[in-house]
Amino acid sequence: MNDINIRKKIKEPKYVTIYNILFKMITLGEFSKNDRLPSEPDLARNLGVSRTTLRQALTLLQEDELIKIIRGILLQKTVIT
C-alpha cells in the first residue's frame, strides 16, 4: 500500500555530476571560447574525483561539442569550443 509513495533516490554516477558541473560553468560563461581548462590532474584534484572519472565527463563534453581535447606527444590540452 504505502510502497507506491516510496521512491528510492537513484544516485547518478560521479562522472555525470562532474559533467553537469562543467557544463554549467561553460554555459554560464565561467570559461570563454578558446579558454584552456586546467590540467586533468589539477581539475580532478579540485573537483575531488579521479582522473578516470574526470575523463569520462570530459568525453561527454567533447561529444556534445562543448570542448575539444587536443592530445600531443608531450602535452594534452582541453579547450572550450
Secondary structure, 3 states (H helix, E strand, C coil): CHHHHCCCCCCCCHHHHHHHHHHHHHHCCCCCCCCECCCHHHHHHHHCCCHHHHHHHHHHHHHCCCEEEEECCCCEEEEEC
